[in-house]
Amino acid sequence: MSNEIAILGAGMHPWGKWGHNFVQYGVAAAREALDDAGIPWKDVSFVSGGATVRCGYPGYVAGATFAQALGWQGAEVNTSYAACASGSQALAAARNKILAGGCDVALVVGADTTPKGFLAPAGGYRPEDPDWVRFYLGITNPTYFALYARRRMDLYGDTLEDFAAVKVKNALVGSKNPRARYKKCFTAEDVAASAIVADPLRLMDICATSDGGAALIVSSVEYAERIGKGDAPRVAAISTVTPTFASGVVEMPDIATDSAAAAGIDAISYRSQLPLKAYEEAGIGPEDVDLAEVYDLSTALELDWIEDLQLAPRGEAAAMLRAGDTTVGGRTPVNASGGLACFGEAVPAQALAQVCELTWQLRGQCGERQVEGARVGITANQGLFGHGSSVIVKR
Amino acid sequence: MSNKPSAPAIEGWFTLDEQPHLIGTRCNACGTYYFPKQDQFCRNPGCDSTEFSEVKLSRTGTLWSYTNACYKPPAPFVAAEPFEPYAIAAVQLEAEQMVVLGQVVEGTGVEALKVGMPMELVLEPLHETDDDVKITWKWQPMSATASEEG
């Protein structure tokens, strides 16, 4: 396929609450990716950074920040901000540059240092800011995850035990991932004993925020073949589509959905739209997927994503989970990395971390959490402001 | 309870009568509703209207989903001391084909709620300031007041 690029290297700084400057994580991830690719830094001619708004000015100009930290060598730079999809958008920029013939080898990198506790909006009286409005009315991020989770329970019969089983499943594989932040093998009893945050979700159903950095070295397929890496995993599709009006699911930070009252307008779920372009671009279907890395901001949300990716019919993800089909060793393992449950979220790095995991899985380098014979993987994530992404990696 | 006068927590977002309504807008060309109000551009991709009318939204709907807040949210939320958990509802309005969030009235917990149940809009205090009691819209199960309203 003409629109594919090769993934020559992947690297991550372990996730945690390290409290260092985010640039440090990005540099560590980039150097690991360069080593993994066997490519000297001076051969990289494009640096595409995933931006972070909370690390100040260096975060807003991520591409240049990382390029300078690694040592100016004249590479062109790009910075992408797309909330949770920042990494995918940075990857898409690198792909476009490569496919347009503008460079052979690109570094894609994202890193974040997160503050402790709730992410709160600026103060004052600012009703024009939806983020201010919802916090003023007492609606936090877990509110939205809990609304989706409760709907699963009342509509599909999902149970608290199902949600706990997602955590237990992810904790088990995360315990075998050296880059994960949380490596403890939690039990269903541990989840049930944790405090309720937003009914029906407990503390252990909801992901934390973390520091971390992830990087990829990508190149044209011709370049990969030239250096004897023609069999490297390839990015087969990147979807960064925005929602289609009218978005029928109430999304953070909004207080209301779009109205679907106008003639010819239907309420549409954004999450289910995201993978469609990816499948189409890669020329494959959900039946071809060997494993998926999805954005489990909550345990219940992992089940939504399984259905959004069409790995299970709507309402049947919990049955798939109960059958063990989403576990490593099962039919279609989901979050073999341990997912956000074991990493916590480092926004501009997270979408890239998902692609790193697929890269290592497709190369068969994941040890005890290896998905045997994996050849096609898909990622999915969604963040604020109509940003989301789905990336397909295949071998 | 306080003897302070009451004032809307957010000015112009809801009516202050006995049977309160959220105040939104509706596109004069395509009929799309907006809450909060939108009066500059229509977000329907098939419509380029810039003409809107202020409208009262339906004050009843069905429960799309619900949850609660067991931990005190950060500012600008103003929490009572000690913090009392409250339920939160997402209510689907039929005519408007939209879902609107809001707290659930005091004294109604998640155990009293079920997806699909009819809900109505009421006004209740959100917090007090030195000068007044800020009131906001909240959702209430309709069965709770069905007898009063007939």
Interface residues (C-beta under 8 A of the other chain):
Chain A: G117 F118 A120 P121 G123 G124 P127 P130 W132 V133 R134 F135 Y136 L137 G138 I139 T140 P142 T143 A146 L147 Y148 A149 R150 R151 D154 L155 A195 I196 V197 A198 D199 P200 L201 F245 A246 G248 V250 I255 A256 T257 D258 S259 A260 A261 A262 A263 G264 I265 A267
Chain B: A9 I10 E11 W13 C27 C30 G31 T32 Y33 Y34 F35 P36 R43 N44 P45 G46 C47 W64 S65 Y66 T67 N68 A69 C70 Y71 P73 P74 A75 P76 F77 Y86 I88 A90 A95 E96 Q97 M98 V99 V100 L101 G102 Q103 V110 K114 V115 G116 L126 T136
